[in-house]
Amino acid sequence: MSSAKFRHTTVTAVVIANMVGTGVFTSLGFQLLELRSGFVLLMLWIVGGVAAVCGAMTYAELGAALPRSGGEYNFLARIYHPAAGFVSGWVSATIGFAAPTALAAITFAAYATSVLPEGSDPWVRKLLASALLITLTVIHAGRRRNSGGLQMIFTILKIGVIVAFCSAALVAVDLPQPTRFLPAAGDTSLLTSGAFAISLIYVSYAYTGWNAATYLSSELEDPQRTLPRILLVGTTVVMALYVALNFTFLRVAPMDAMTGQVEVGYIAAEAAFGDFGGRFTGFVLALLLVSTVSAMTLAGPRVLQVIGEDFHGLRLLARTNEDGIPSIAIYLQSTLALIFILTSTFESILVFAGFTLALNSFVTVAGVFVLRLRQPDLPRPYRTFAYPLTPLVYLSLTAWTLWFVMVSKPVEGLFGLGVIASGLLFYFVTLRARKT
């Protein structure tokens, strides 16, 4: 088996690419259904970014103290109980990566087909999304050099295009929208409203992926030293990109045109550059989503690999190729994502995926308190900055969001809880099979 390791720059690229994707190019349309203040809308992305940074700093302590690939699966199994880790891995496999990978591929297809005069048939989009997923699966299940190099190229391209788009759109727009970005009367109450909390669900989903580096810990050079820096740099860069993008969207495009729409990036580009420029930009933005699908295809299967290492009945998932890549796990996750693409709609999985992932991260961040209490002498090469304030900020914001999901969208919340319950049931079935 190869002993090659991913460089910290490659893993930073995975963190950035995992976050910048479907959420930021689709969320604003949903947020505008309830909120119309530019200041409040930008505060959504700042608050979501602060929560992500706090979560990342807490994960950095857990990742440095418990350095093994697998992310939450590794953390929860060692902090709480193997059942908790297994359920977390189950969530990551079925929802955490497969569903967002499908959403990113679907969004890629939607933006790519925006170049067509009359749009495209839904099944054409599904086939295009499926083709992208299959291509990236074959690449990432092959050689590590191809995998890491591809990720760096697409991530650099993604950052460059976003910066260029924001700069060009702000300069090109003839008449900027009269959107106010400074606080005004009534904004304070909106920041604590249910509408803000509901909108934070979409923002939370857009930031999902800040923990991606912890899925590759054992394949990272010197994880105790580099993991905290990777998580902080990756999350901070993404927060800056998100605020800049949404400022640009609101500055160049009418709110009414974007309200309830998925392809807000295309709408903003069309408002700034005209019909041809909008279609061209829509195609370029579609290329950015290739990086997101690529990053999730790379990071997610490492969870399945670790589960296979720990559970004899699932040992096939731990099998790697000659370059140390868990190819079978990659193929399995991509198969699940392909099922989502072919059978589900974008809206049907966005909210419940965001809820389930937020709950998973909530339990993990809370684990930093449990681990310090149970194992105070455990070596911690990195300790969470401003502890305990940092994890408490994350837990408070996430709990607020989860509560409003259950109150206002109980079907999606209950479906997420059902996925968790099915994982627990599968754990006990697997455990019994191992004993017989």
Protein Blocks (a to p, Z undefined) as FASTA:
>chain_A
ZZbdcdfklmmmmmmmmmnmmkmmmmmmmmmmmpccfklmmmmmmmmmmmmmmmmmmmmm
mmmmmgcehijmmmmmmmmomklmmmmmmmmmmmmmmmmmmmmmmmmmmmmmmmpmnlpa
fklmmmmmmmmmmmmmmmmmmcfklmmmmmmmmmmmmmmmmmmmmmmmmmmpmbacfbdf
bdcehklmmmmmmklmmmmmmmmmmmgojlmmmmmmmmcghkllmmmmmmmmmmmmmmmm
mmmmmmmmmmmpcfklmgopaklmlmmmmmmnojmlmmmmmmmmmmmmmmmmmmmmmmmm
mmmmmmmmmmmklmmmmpccfkopafklmmmmmmmmmmmmmmmcfklmmmmmmmmmmmmm
mmmmmmmmmmmmmmmmbccfbacehiaklmmmmmmmmmmmmmmmmmmmmmlmmmmmmmmm
mmmmmmmmmmmmmmZZ
